[in-house]
């Protein structure tokens, strides 16, 4: 007695059902949820005096892990990692650029633009973001932001001024929210220091130092 073979259509349905069943019973671990963070910024008081020049703020150049949105941490010297389950809302270069733009707008310049715009500006600010990270020093998480700033008159290849800013802030704890809060304080201090330096470089009186703005800088 011959047993009829299942048709190709039946075989296809059986295979599809088996694949669907296996997919539903997958033992692969699910991806852990990722929290998106953005450093909080302090309140900027607008300057009462007008700085009569316009400025284009360029996106800082970055390399390595700073070219991504991970929150970089050095748990020990020479070891570079990122916080698991957390990342920045934007790459660090854009976070720093936006903070600089906000600070220059509060300084009451004639106009503030970025390298995304195509407007003329009297001066251009560019630079390299060399560090935007947490470093553990003697067991304490310390935020380190280093920005090498270069100021030029528009249309000139000759630099008007150069300065390397190094900002450090201790985090109040090792948890991500505490680290992010310290990043916000460091970003604020950097922006205020860069604005003051720029105003001096172009011949304007800088604003009074912000409370607690004890940024370390290098000439």
N, C-alpha and C positions, 0 to 999 in steps of 0.2 A: 504494500500500500504506500503510495507516494504522499508525502506531506507537502502541501503547497508552501512555497517560499514567500516570505512577506514581501510586499511590493516595495519599490524604492521610496515611495512616499511615506510608508509606515516606518521604514528604517530611519529616514530623515527626522521624523517626529520623535522617535525614541532617542536619537542622539541629541537633538535639541533639548529634550526634557532632561536628559542626564547632565548636560552642560549647565542648564539653569539651576538644577538641584545643587551641583557642586559650587556654583557661584554663590548661592544663598548660604552654603555651609562653609564658606571660606574661613580658614584658620589664620589668615594674614592679619596682623594687628592693624587697627585703625589708626590713622594719623592723629596725633595729639593736636588739640585746638591751639591756635596761635593768637596771642593777644597783641593788638596793635597799640603802640605808645607814641606820644608826642611830648617833648619837654614843655612843661608849663613855663610861661614867661611872666615876668613882673610887669607892673603898670608903668608905662612910660609917660612922664609929664612933658607936654610940648614945650619947646624952647620959646621964650618970649621975644627973642631977637631973630631976625631973618639972616640966614647965611646965603649970600647972594651968589651961589653957583649951583650947577646941576651935576649929578653924579650917576654914572652907570656902575652897578654892582654886579660883578661877574660871579658865576658859579665857581667855587673853589675847585682846583684840581685835586684828585684823590687817586690813590693806588691801593691794590690789595683788597682787604676785607672792607675797607671804608667805601668801596665802590658798590656795596650792597646795603640792604636795609637791616641786616642783623645788628644787634647791640653788642659791640665788641667788648670782651673782657680778657684781661691778662691775669689768670689766677696765680701765676708765678712768673718770674723773669724768663723771657724766651718762649713762653707758651701762650699762644693766641687762640681764643675760642669765642663763642657767642652764647648769650643766655638762651637756654632752651625754652621753647614755647612763647617767645617774645621777639618782636621786631619793631623797628621804627616805622612811622607812617610814611616816611620818605627817606631816601638815602641821606646820610649825614650832611653831604655838601649842600643839599637843598634846604635842610633845616637851618644850617648856619647862614646861608644866603638870605633866607626870609627874615631871620632875626636881625641881620644887618640892615636890610631894607627898612624894617619897622623902626629901628633905632635912628637911622638917618632921616626918615620921615618925621620923627618926633623932634629932630634937631632943626626942623624948619628950613630945609634946603629949598632952593627954587624948584627943583624937580629931582626925583629919584627914580631911576629905571633899572632894568636888569638886562643881561645879555640875551634874554628872550625877545626884547623889544628892539626896534630899529630907529630909535630917536637919538638925535644928537645930544651929547652931554659935554660939559666943560672938562670933566675929569672922569677917569675910569679907575675902578678898584678891582684888582684881581689878586689871586694868591693861591697858595697850596695849603690844604687842610692835612696836616701831618699826623694829627692824633685827635681822636674823638672816642674815648674809651675809658673803661674802668681798669685801674691797676691796683692790685692788692699789695700794700706796703706795710709790712709788719702785721699782717692780718687785717688791716683796715682797708675797706674799699675807697679808693680815691679816684675822682673823675679828673681826667687829663684832656685838655683841649689845646692843641697847638695849631696856630694859623700864621703862616708867613704872608704878610700883606705887601702888595706892590701898588703904588699910586702913580698914575701918569696923567699928564695933560692929554686931552684927546688929540689925535693926529701926530703925537710925538712918540718916538720909540725910546726916548731917554726917560728913565724912571725919575720921578720927582722925589719920591721917598720910599724907603723899604723898612719894614719892622717885623720882627718875629714875636708874636704874642703867645705866651704860655700861661694857661689858666688852670688852677687846680682847686678842687672843692672836695671835702670829705663827705661821703654819704653817711646818713645817720644809721644805716643798717645795710645788710647784705641782700635784702629782698628787692625785687625789680622795682616796685613803686618808689622805694627810698632812693634807689640808684637813679631812676628817671628824674626825681625831684632835684637831685644834685646836678644832673646834666642841665636842667633848666636854669639853675643858679649860675653854672659855669658859662652857659650860652649868653645869659644876660650880661655877665661881667665882661665877656669877650666883646660883645657888641658895643657896650659903653666905652671900653678902652679904644676900640678901633675908631669910633666916632670922634673921640677927643683927639686922638693922634692925627686924624685926617684934617680936622679943623685947624690944628696948629700948622700942619704941612702946607695948607693953602692960605694961611695968613689970617685965620679967624680965631676968636677967643673960644676955647672949648667950654662946654657946660661944666657945672660943678660936679665933682665925683658923686656917684650914687652911693647910698649907704652900704657899707660892707664891700665896696668894689676895691679889693686889695689885690688886683691881678698882678701876677709876676710877669714881667716882660723882659725881652732881650733886645738890645739894639742891633 
